[in-house]
Amino acid sequence: MHSLFDLTNKNAVVTGGSRGLGKEIALGLAQVGANIAIISRQESPEVVEELEKFGVKAVSIAFDIGEISEHKQLLKMVEEKLGHVDILVNNAGVQKRHPAVEFPQQDWDYVMNINANAVFSLCQVFGQQMLQRGYGKIINLASLLSFQGGLTVPAYAASKGAVMQFTKSLANEWAAKGVNVNCVAPGYMATDMNEALMNDDVRSKQILERIPAGRWGTGQDMQGAVIFLASQASDYVHGFTIAIDGGWLGR
Ligand SMILES: NC(=O)c1ccc[n+]([C@@H]2O[C@H](COP(=O)([O-])OP(=O)(O)OC[C@H]3O[C@@H](n4cnc5c(N)ncnc54)[C@H](O)[C@@H]3O)[C@@H](O)[C@H]2O)c1
């Protein structure tokens, strides 16, 4: 059956696909037929097995996306193991929490390097081969902190603000060339990244009270919007950020 959302024979790369939101995003894309390469610091054969249950090809590549000078090498590895890349999901991201007044420069640089510099470079390197082929879908992980400042996370907010902004810049240059660049912005999701928040009784109560949907989000909540942005259904959607936040931004 023809479906606007079908990704059969499309090849997708998901960074940070070994756990958390990235793993569920990879499973969602595999469910609708995409072959998947997950990129994470360690290989994840168990996630590959889960992906293969959908009858798609799946590979796991151990790579630290902070090694920006090696990104061209990463593209080569993906092309050898999976083939050309139709879909890139820049999901890998990191968090560091300190009061702004004493935020260590080293942590600022680390967060900016992984969340902003590496993501821009991956867009460039994978985008180049998409532009040559005249087809591609890039989905960057933004955040509520692309819109808001948050508390004790200035580097994260700066990095996610950058991601949302350069996504628009890339879309402006690439939209007419067959390459869509968009973002998804998760709200407060129950993953390892938010362990500190979930374990803080005061903050977790305050957060939950402000979410209209009345619950934290899950990795499965990400799947629909990512499939949409990876598929033909979003061919005329460029430079936009879809919030998956249980209604948080509307409050
Ligand atoms: N969880 C949330 O509430 C939330 C909210 C907004 C945005 N996000 C964003 O969603 C994305 C996924 O978040 P998550 O909650 O699943 O986080 P997580 O910490 O559970 O997983 C992050 C993934 O990124 C990978 N990763 C981190 N640094 C890497 C590196 N240098 N090289 C390769 N892989 C690396 C990790 O191995 C892991 O697989 C991130 O970009 C995050 O900023 C999450």
The ligand as a Gaussian input file, in Angstrom:
#p B3LYP/6-31G(d) Opt

LIG

0 1
 N       15.207000      14.040000      27.449000
 C       14.685000      15.246000      27.275000
 O       13.828000      15.670000      28.055000
 C       15.095000      16.094000      26.129000
 C       14.448000      17.322000      25.981000
 C       14.808000      18.142000      24.925000
 C       15.775000      17.736000      24.044000
 N       16.386000      16.549000      24.211000
 C       17.405000      16.191000      23.229000
 O       17.118000      14.925000      22.678000
 C       18.334000      14.259000      22.352000
 C       18.362000      12.894000      23.012000
 O       18.267000      13.063000      24.404000
 P       18.056000      11.863000      25.434000
 O       17.208000      12.389000      26.521000
 O       17.666000      10.625000      24.724000
 O       19.539000      11.731000      26.010000
 P       20.335000      10.469000      26.570000
 O       21.398000      11.045000      27.448000
 O       19.409000       9.447000      27.127000
 O       20.982000       9.890000      25.236000
 C       21.875000      10.671000      24.491000
 C       22.503000       9.809000      23.422000
 O       23.508000      10.593000      22.771000
 C       24.708000       9.832000      22.737000
 N       25.870000      10.705000      22.734000
 C       26.171000      11.684000      23.624000
 N       27.361000      12.226000      23.302000
 C       27.810000      11.570000      22.210000
 C       28.974000      11.678000      21.425000
 N       29.945000      12.540000      21.732000
 N       29.119000      10.853000      20.355000
 C       28.157000       9.936000      20.061000
 N       27.035000       9.799000      20.772000
 C       26.870000      10.602000      21.839000
 C       24.642000       8.960000      23.987000
 O       25.505000       7.870000      23.860000
 C       23.167000       8.577000      23.986000
 O       22.951000       7.498000      23.098000
 C       19.464000      15.197000      22.823000
 O       19.899000      15.988000      21.744000
 C       18.776000      16.060000      23.841000
 O       19.408000      17.289000      24.006000
 C       16.069000      15.708000      25.233000

